[in-house]
Every structure is written in structure tokens, then in C-alpha cells.
Amino acid sequence: MQYGLIGAKLGHSYSPAIHARLGDYDYRLYERTEKAFIELLASRRFRGLNVTIPYKVVAYEHCDALSDTAREVGCVNTLIVQGDGTLYGHNTDIGGFMAMAKRAGVAIAGKKCAILGSGGTSLTARAACRRFGAREIVVVSRQGPVDYDALYRDHADAEVLVNATPVGMYPDNGRSPADLSRLPRLTGVLDVIYNPDKTALILDAEARGIPCAGGLYMLVGQAREAAELFTGRAIPDAVTDAIYGELRGEALNLILIGMPGSGKSSVGRMLAARMGRDFVDCDAEIVKRAKTTIPEIFARRGERAFRDMESAVIAEACKEKSRVIATGGGAVLRPENVRAMRQNGVVVWVKRPLEALPMDGRPLSSGRAALEAMWLAREPLYRAAADAAIGNDGTHEAAVNAAKEAFYEAAHR
């Protein structure tokens, strides 16, 4: 064992992909029980490790030497076996957390901060908020002296909210640890979770115009600092931005919205082939599941039944990553569909002139007047949902190139 990430349950982790970009060393994932983890620490049969849930405090307790930062935080996420065989512990999470907050424009100095959770990541968030000069720090947990009822009752004046719990993490997308409507004075929201790209908490903050960030930038930032310890060489801060953008470009879905007949499916298939990704055509998936055509679904079951099927397909498709997804023309009619798209995706609006849109076989746009009315109703929804817009009134090749460019530009933001 050289280097790697160790924890109880790791699942899909970005860490090997990040460290592959940071240095020429063997970095792997190691799932261990607490007993096996402690035995490994005693054996020193490794060179360096990153530590994740739930062993950061355990690691702290078994080090021979600790950095000042590790002592300040009270937990360790990076371990190094030194030349004399002693085990050195450091915390790089705090640097990653502070970089995430700064990049998101979340000001903490002089603010009252509520931190959800009481584990090792909560310790990191507390130390970071102290360094930033927070006016007050409140730790919220289900069993602690300040539970969630007390948060809303006694601390509704919190100005910065930090989620240091796993609530909302894949595969439990859509769950939120807190109700932002009950915290009306918030000026910043930070969530250490990085899968999905935007948790329900972050989507709620965005909807309210509150500066916010998910945990991917923190993850890359702490890994960069850990790699410096592993390799003994300095790595420029700019590398964090570059890797962050690359990872998002690889992981985010490219989701196409637009009027019926605008070419989403054709452009989507070409995009998926060009990018080496799976392609999901939501309308085709609905037909497959219903075992009948969309006009027949409308005729026999009604529009609401179709929309329910559409929402289920979108929720399932957008929960995963690295896909090209073409949605139906009415996908934006339900806010929950747009929310599902935005958790892991860049939404690209495919536009085609109204007079060029086909109407045959389309239940809701079977005539010119109906098509124009549909456009007037949906245009504001497309505009609000989209991260970018492209034209599809020339060749599909041109639309594909425009969509790719818009996608990667948005992924690097």
C-alpha cells in the first residue's frame, strides 16, 4: 500500500481521479472496519493516506505527531508515515473548506454560523469559521443540546448555514437537512457533499438567490494540499480550479430542453456519440415503459398521466451522471423536473424557428395557433431553466459543436 483513501464505505469516489492529476503515485480506495483501520495504523504498512467518514477522529487519536492545524481542528484527514516510522497527522480539509467558501463568495467574518452535524467534518467547519472570524458558531445535531427544533426556534437569525452531515448525498438525492424558509437571514449556504453536484440544500439556496457552494471544490482543494505532503513539492492553487472544471466536465449530464420538434433527440444522439456517453431520450423511455405511443397515452390516460410518467423518467435519468439527456418539450412545465435536471446537469436550450417546427403526431401542437400559444407559455420557462441556449436552424453538426462548447464553459464555472 502506497497512498489512498480509507473509510468505512467509499462507494464511488472522485479521489483517485483527482490524485491521478496531482502526482505520479499509486492511489487507491480502501474500505476497512474500524478494527482493521487501527491495525493498519499500528503496522505503518503504507506511505500516506487520506481519511474519511467515520475515522477522522480515530486517526487523530493514533498519531505520534500532529500538525498545529490538526490540533486546532481536532481531527485528521491526512496521514504520513515519516522516515523514522512515526505517524504524522494533518488536516487538509480546513484549507479546502475555506477555499470553497471564498470561491462561492460566502462571507463568514462577523456572521452567526449554524453548522449541521457533530462529526469530524463538523469539527473542520467550526475551525474554518473561527479562522474566518465568525461572530457566533452554533452546532446543530439530532441528539445535541441544539437540535433542529431549537435551530428554528432559537437560532433563526443564523446568517451562514453549513451542512456537515450526509443528508442529501447520493443515492438519497432530494433530501435536505434544513428548511431554508425558516432561516430568513441567511447570506450564505455551504454543503460539503459533492455527489450530487448540487444537493437539495444548494438548489434551495440558489432559488432564494443566496450565495452557495457544494463540496467538490473543497474535495479538490484538500486533495491538492494532501498531494503536496505525499510528493514533497508545491502545487499551484490554480491547479484546483483546473481539476475542478475537468471533473465537472466529466461528471455532469448535458441535458437538452426545447420545443417539440426542435431537434433535441437528433442533436442528443450525435452529442452522446461524440462525447462517448450514454444517451437517454426521455420520450422514448416513456414509450418503452408504457408500451404505447405518446399520442395514445394522451388519448387514453390524459396529459396528467403522461406528465407523471415524464417526471419519474426525468428524476431517474438525472440522478445519475455523465449522460446526454434529451427531454420532452413540456419537461419544464413542472418545477420538480427542472430541479432534477439541475442537480447534476448543464441545461442547454435547443432553439429552432417556430415555422420550422413539425406538428404531425404531436398532441399539444397539432395546429399553428396551438403551437404559437404553446411557445408563448413555455418560452419563459425554457429561458429560466437553461444554463445556455443554442440555435438548431442550420446543420446538426453546428448545433452539436455549439452545445459542447456551452456545456464545457458552464461546467468550469
C-alpha positions as CSV (number, residue, x, y, z in Angstrom):
1,M,0.0,0.0,0.0
2,Q,1.4,3.4,-1.0
3,Y,-1.3,6.1,-1.0
4,G,-5.1,6.1,-0.9
5,L,-8.3,7.0,0.7
6,I,-9.6,4.9,3.7
7,G,-13.0,4.8,5.2
8,A,-15.9,2.5,6.2
9,K,-17.9,2.8,3.0
10,L,-16.4,4.6,0.0
11,G,-18.7,3.8,-2.9
12,H,-17.9,6.0,-5.9
13,S,-15.1,8.4,-5.0
14,Y,-13.5,11.2,-7.1
15,S,-10.3,10.9,-5.1
16,P,-8.4,8.5,-7.4
17,A,-9.2,10.7,-10.4
18,I,-8.1,13.8,-8.5
19,H,-4.8,12.3,-7.3
20,A,-4.0,10.9,-10.8
21,R,-3.9,14.6,-11.9
22,L,-1.8,15.7,-8.9
23,G,1.1,13.3,-8.9
24,D,2.7,10.2,-10.2
25,Y,1.9,7.8,-7.3
26,D,-0.3,4.8,-6.8
27,Y,-3.5,6.0,-5.1
28,R,-6.4,3.5,-4.3
29,L,-9.6,3.2,-2.3
30,Y,-9.5,1.1,0.9
31,E,-12.7,0.2,2.8
32,R,-11.9,-1.0,6.3
33,T,-13.6,-1.7,9.5
34,E,-12.5,0.4,12.5
35,K,-10.6,-2.5,13.9
36,A,-8.8,-3.1,10.6
37,F,-8.1,0.6,10.3
38,I,-6.5,0.8,13.7
39,E,-4.4,-2.3,13.0
40,L,-3.2,-0.7,9.8
41,L,-2.2,2.4,11.6
42,A,-0.2,0.3,14.1
43,S,1.5,-1.6,11.3
44,R,2.6,1.5,9.3
45,R,2.3,-0.5,6.1
46,F,1.6,2.5,3.9
47,R,3.2,5.8,3.0
48,G,0.3,8.2,3.1
49,L,-3.4,8.1,3.5
50,N,-6.4,10.3,3.3
51,V,-9.0,9.5,5.9
52,T,-12.8,9.9,5.5
53,I,-16.0,9.1,7.4
54,P,-16.1,7.8,10.1
55,Y,-12.4,7.6,11.1
56,K,-11.0,11.2,11.2
57,V,-11.2,11.4,15.0
58,V,-9.8,7.8,15.4
59,A,-6.9,8.8,13.2
60,Y,-6.2,11.8,15.3
61,E,-6.1,9.7,18.4
62,H,-3.5,7.3,16.9
63,C,-0.9,9.7,15.6
64,D,2.6,10.1,17.1
65,A,2.8,13.7,15.9
66,L,0.2,16.2,14.8
67,S,0.4,19.5,12.9
68,D,-0.8,22.6,14.5
69,T,-3.7,22.6,12.1
70,A,-4.8,19.1,13.1
71,R,-4.6,20.1,16.8
72,E,-6.7,23.2,16.0
73,V,-9.4,21.2,14.2
74,G,-9.4,18.1,16.5
75,C,-9.4,15.6,13.7
76,V,-7.1,14.3,10.9
77,N,-7.8,13.6,7.3
78,T,-4.2,13.1,6.1
79,L,-1.7,10.6,7.4
80,I,2.0,10.3,6.6
81,V,4.5,7.7,7.7
82,Q,7.7,9.6,8.3
83,G,11.2,8.5,7.7
84,D,11.7,7.4,11.3
85,G,8.5,5.3,11.2
86,T,6.4,7.8,13.2
87,L,2.8,8.6,12.1
88,Y,2.2,12.2,11.4
89,G,-1.4,13.6,11.1
90,H,-2.5,16.7,9.4
91,N,-5.9,18.3,8.3
92,T,-6.1,19.5,4.8
93,D,-10.0,19.7,4.9
94,I,-9.9,23.1,6.5
95,G,-7.9,24.6,3.6
96,G,-10.3,23.0,1.2
97,F,-13.3,24.3,3.1
98,M,-12.0,27.9,3.3
99,A,-11.2,27.9,-0.5
100,M,-14.7,26.7,-1.2
101,A,-16.3,29.5,0.9
102,K,-14.1,32.1,-0.7
103,R,-14.8,31.0,-4.3
104,A,-18.5,31.0,-3.6
105,G,-18.4,34.5,-2.1
106,V,-19.8,33.3,1.2
107,A,-18.6,35.9,3.8
108,I,-18.3,34.5,7.3
109,A,-16.5,37.2,9.2
110,G,-18.7,38.7,11.8
111,K,-21.6,36.3,11.0
112,K,-23.6,33.9,13.0
113,C,-23.0,30.4,11.6
114,A,-25.1,27.3,12.1
115,I,-23.2,24.0,11.4
116,L,-25.3,20.9,10.9
117,G,-23.7,17.8,12.2
118,S,-21.3,16.9,15.0
119,G,-18.7,14.6,13.4
120,G,-15.2,15.1,12.1
121,T,-16.3,17.3,9.2
122,S,-18.2,19.5,11.6
123,L,-15.0,20.0,13.6
124,T,-13.4,21.2,10.4
125,A,-16.2,23.6,9.6
126,R,-16.1,25.0,13.1
127,A,-12.3,25.6,12.9
128,A,-12.7,27.3,9.5
129,C,-15.5,29.5,10.7
130,R,-13.3,30.5,13.7
131,R,-10.4,31.3,11.3
132,F,-12.7,33.5,9.2
133,G,-13.8,35.4,12.3
134,A,-17.4,34.2,12.8
135,R,-19.3,36.1,15.4
136,E,-21.0,33.0,16.7
137,I,-21.0,29.3,15.9
138,V,-23.9,27.0,16.7
139,V,-23.6,23.3,16.3
140,V,-26.8,21.5,15.4
141,S,-27.4,17.8,15.7
142,R,-30.3,15.5,16.4
143,Q,-29.0,14.5,19.8
144,G,-27.1,17.6,20.8
145,P,-28.0,20.4,23.0
146,V,-29.1,22.3,19.9
147,D,-31.4,20.1,17.9
148,Y,-33.3,21.0,14.7
149,D,-36.3,22.3,16.6
150,A,-34.0,24.5,18.6
151,L,-32.3,25.8,15.4
152,Y,-35.6,27.2,14.1
153,R,-36.8,28.3,17.5
154,D,-33.7,29.9,18.9
155,H,-31.3,30.5,16.0
156,A,-33.5,31.5,13.1
157,D,-31.2,34.6,12.9
158,A,-28.3,32.4,11.6
159,E,-26.6,34.1,8.6
160,V,-24.4,31.2,7.3
161,L,-25.5,27.6,7.2
162,V,-23.1,24.7,6.7
163,N,-24.2,21.1,6.1
164,A,-21.6,18.7,7.5
165,T,-24.0,15.7,7.5
166,P,-24.5,13.1,4.8
167,V,-28.2,14.1,4.3
168,G,-28.9,14.6,0.6
169,M,-25.9,12.6,-0.6
170,Y,-26.3,10.1,-3.5
171,P,-28.3,7.8,-3.7
172,D,-30.6,9.7,-1.3
173,N,-30.8,12.7,-3.7
174,G,-33.5,15.2,-3.0
175,R,-33.4,15.2,0.8
176,S,-32.5,18.4,2.6
177,P,-31.2,18.6,6.2
178,A,-32.8,22.0,6.8
179,D,-35.7,24.2,5.7
180,L,-34.2,27.4,4.5
181,S,-37.6,29.2,4.6
182,R,-37.3,29.1,8.4
183,L,-33.9,30.8,8.3
184,P,-34.8,34.1,6.7
185,R,-31.5,35.9,7.4
186,L,-29.2,33.6,5.6
187,T,-26.5,35.2,3.4
188,G,-24.5,32.0,2.6
189,V,-25.0,28.2,2.4
190,L,-22.2,25.6,2.1
191,D,-22.7,21.9,1.7
192,V,-19.7,19.6,2.0
193,I,-21.5,16.9,-0.1
194,Y,-20.2,16.7,-3.7
195,N,-22.4,13.9,-5.1
196,P,-24.9,15.2,-6.4
197,D,-23.2,18.3,-7.8
198,K,-26.0,20.4,-6.3
199,T,-27.8,18.9,-3.3
200,A,-31.4,19.8,-2.5
201,L,-30.0,22.3,0.1
202,I,-27.9,24.1,-2.6
203,L,-30.8,24.1,-5.0
204,D,-33.0,25.7,-2.3
205,A,-30.3,28.3,-1.7
206,E,-29.9,29.1,-5.4
207,A,-33.7,29.5,-5.7
208,R,-33.5,32.2,-3.0
209,G,-30.5,33.9,-4.5
210,I,-28.3,33.0,-1.6
211,P,-24.5,32.6,-2.4
212,C,-23.8,28.9,-2.0
213,A,-21.5,26.0,-3.0
214,G,-21.4,22.2,-2.9
215,G,-18.4,20.3,-1.7
216,L,-16.5,19.4,-4.9
217,Y,-14.2,22.4,-4.8
218,M,-13.4,21.6,-1.1
219,L,-12.6,18.0,-2.1
220,V,-10.2,19.1,-4.8
221,G,-8.6,21.7,-2.6
222,Q,-7.9,19.4,0.3
223,A,-6.6,16.7,-2.1
224,R,-4.1,19.3,-3.7
225,E,-2.8,20.1,-0.2
226,A,-2.5,16.3,0.7
227,A,-0.6,15.7,-2.6
228,E,1.9,18.3,-1.6
229,L,2.6,16.2,1.6
230,F,2.7,13.0,-0.4
231,T,5.1,14.3,-3.0
232,G,7.1,17.0,-1.1
233,R,6.5,19.5,-3.9
234,A,4.4,22.6,-4.0
235,I,1.3,22.6,-6.3
236,P,-0.1,25.9,-7.5
237,D,-3.5,26.9,-6.3
238,A,-4.6,27.3,-9.9
239,V,-4.4,23.5,-10.3
240,T,-7.5,23.3,-8.0
241,D,-9.6,25.3,-10.5
242,A,-8.4,23.3,-13.4
243,I,-9.1,19.9,-11.9
244,Y,-12.5,21.1,-10.5
245,G,-13.6,22.1,-14.0
246,E,-12.3,18.9,-15.6
247,L,-14.2,16.8,-13.1
248,R,-17.4,18.6,-13.6
249,G,-17.0,18.3,-17.3
250,E,-16.6,14.6,-17.0
251,A,-19.4,14.1,-14.4
252,L,-22.2,16.5,-15.3
253,N,-25.1,15.5,-17.6
254,L,-25.7,17.5,-20.7
255,I,-29.5,18.0,-20.7
256,L,-31.4,19.3,-23.7
257,I,-34.7,21.2,-23.4
258,G,-36.8,23.0,-26.0
259,M,-40.0,23.0,-28.1
260,P,-41.3,19.7,-29.6
261,G,-39.6,19.1,-32.9
262,S,-36.6,21.4,-32.1
263,G,-34.2,18.5,-32.7
264,K,-33.2,17.6,-29.2
265,S,-33.2,13.8,-29.9
266,S,-31.1,14.1,-33.1
267,V,-28.7,16.5,-31.6
268,G,-28.6,14.5,-28.4
269,R,-27.7,11.2,-30.1
270,M,-24.9,12.9,-32.0
271,L,-23.6,14.6,-28.8
272,A,-23.6,11.3,-26.9
273,A,-21.6,9.5,-29.7
274,R,-19.2,12.4,-29.9
275,M,-18.6,12.6,-26.1
276,G,-18.6,8.8,-25.5
277,R,-21.6,9.0,-23.3
278,D,-24.9,7.1,-22.8
279,F,-27.9,8.8,-24.4
280,V,-31.3,8.9,-22.7
281,D,-34.3,10.1,-24.8
282,C,-37.0,10.7,-22.1
283,D,-39.9,10.5,-24.6
284,A,-38.6,7.2,-26.0
285,E,-38.2,5.8,-22.4
286,I,-41.8,6.8,-21.6
287,V,-43.0,4.9,-24.8
288,K,-40.9,1.9,-23.8
289,R,-42.3,1.8,-20.3
290,A,-45.9,2.5,-21.3
291,K,-45.7,0.1,-24.3
292,T,-47.7,2.5,-26.4
293,T,-47.2,5.8,-28.3
294,I,-47.3,9.2,-26.7
295,P,-50.5,10.3,-28.6
296,E,-52.1,7.1,-27.3
297,I,-51.1,7.9,-23.8
298,F,-52.7,11.3,-24.1
299,A,-55.8,9.9,-25.7
300,R,-56.3,7.0,-23.2
301,R,-54.9,8.3,-20.0
302,G,-54.7,12.1,-20.3
303,E,-51.9,14.6,-20.1
304,R,-51.5,14.4,-16.3
305,A,-50.7,10.6,-16.5
306,F,-48.2,11.4,-19.2
307,R,-46.6,14.2,-17.1
308,D,-46.4,11.8,-14.1
309,M,-44.5,9.3,-16.2
310,E,-42.3,12.0,-17.6
311,S,-41.4,13.2,-14.1
312,A,-40.5,9.7,-13.0
313,V,-38.2,9.2,-16.0
314,I,-36.5,12.6,-15.6
315,A,-35.9,12.0,-11.9
316,E,-34.3,8.6,-12.5
317,A,-32.2,9.7,-15.5
318,C,-30.9,12.9,-14.0
319,K,-29.9,11.3,-10.7
320,E,-27.0,9.6,-12.5
321,K,-24.1,11.2,-14.2
322,S,-22.1,11.6,-17.4
323,R,-25.1,11.3,-19.7
324,V,-26.6,13.2,-22.6
325,I,-30.3,13.5,-21.9
326,A,-33.0,14.8,-24.3
327,T,-36.2,15.8,-22.6
328,G,-39.7,16.2,-24.0
329,G,-41.0,19.7,-25.0
330,G,-43.1,20.0,-21.8
331,A,-40.5,18.8,-19.3
332,V,-40.1,22.4,-18.0
333,L,-43.8,22.7,-17.0
334,R,-43.1,21.1,-13.7
335,P,-40.6,22.8,-11.4
336,E,-39.6,19.4,-9.9
337,N,-38.4,18.3,-13.3
338,V,-36.1,21.4,-13.7
339,R,-34.8,20.8,-10.2
340,A,-34.0,17.2,-11.0
341,M,-32.1,18.4,-14.1
342,R,-30.1,21.0,-12.3
343,Q,-28.8,18.7,-9.5
344,N,-26.3,17.0,-11.8
345,G,-26.6,18.8,-15.2
346,V,-25.9,21.7,-17.5
347,V,-29.2,22.5,-19.2
348,V,-29.0,23.6,-22.8
349,W,-32.0,25.1,-24.6
350,V,-32.2,24.0,-28.3
351,K,-34.0,26.7,-30.3
352,R,-35.5,26.4,-33.8
353,P,-37.7,28.9,-35.6
354,L,-41.4,28.3,-34.9
355,E,-42.2,28.0,-38.6
356,A,-39.7,25.1,-38.9
357,L,-41.2,23.0,-36.1
358,P,-43.1,19.9,-37.2
359,M,-46.6,19.3,-35.8
360,D,-47.6,15.9,-37.0
361,G,-48.1,13.3,-34.3
362,R,-47.7,15.9,-31.5
363,P,-50.8,16.0,-29.3
364,L,-50.4,19.5,-28.0
365,S,-49.1,21.3,-31.1
366,S,-51.3,19.9,-33.9
367,G,-52.1,23.3,-35.4
368,R,-50.3,26.6,-35.9
369,A,-52.4,28.5,-33.3
370,A,-51.8,25.8,-30.7
371,L,-48.1,25.8,-31.5
372,E,-47.9,29.6,-31.1
373,A,-49.8,29.5,-27.8
374,M,-47.5,26.8,-26.5
375,W,-44.5,28.9,-27.4
376,L,-45.8,31.9,-25.6
377,A,-46.5,29.8,-22.5
378,R,-43.2,27.9,-22.5
379,E,-40.6,30.4,-23.7
380,P,-40.2,32.0,-20.2
381,L,-39.8,28.5,-18.7
382,Y,-37.1,27.4,-21.1
383,R,-35.3,30.7,-20.6
384,A,-35.4,30.3,-16.8
385,A,-34.3,26.7,-16.8
386,A,-31.4,27.0,-19.3
387,D,-27.8,27.5,-18.4
388,A,-27.2,28.1,-22.1
389,A,-29.1,28.4,-25.4
390,I,-28.1,27.2,-28.9
391,G,-29.6,27.5,-32.3
392,N,-30.6,24.5,-34.4
393,D,-31.7,26.2,-37.6
394,G,-28.6,25.0,-39.6
395,T,-26.8,21.7,-39.5
396,H,-27.0,19.3,-36.6
397,E,-23.2,19.3,-36.7
398,A,-23.2,23.1,-35.9
399,A,-25.7,22.5,-33.1
400,V,-23.6,19.7,-31.6
401,N,-20.5,21.9,-31.6
402,A,-22.4,24.8,-30.0
403,A,-23.9,22.5,-27.3
404,K,-20.5,21.0,-26.4
405,E,-18.9,24.5,-26.1
406,A,-21.7,25.8,-24.0
407,F,-21.6,22.7,-21.8
408,Y,-17.9,22.8,-21.0
409,E,-18.0,26.5,-20.4
410,A,-20.8,26.1,-17.8
411,A,-19.0,23.1,-16.2
412,H,-15.9,25.2,-15.5
413,R,-17.8,28.0,-13.7
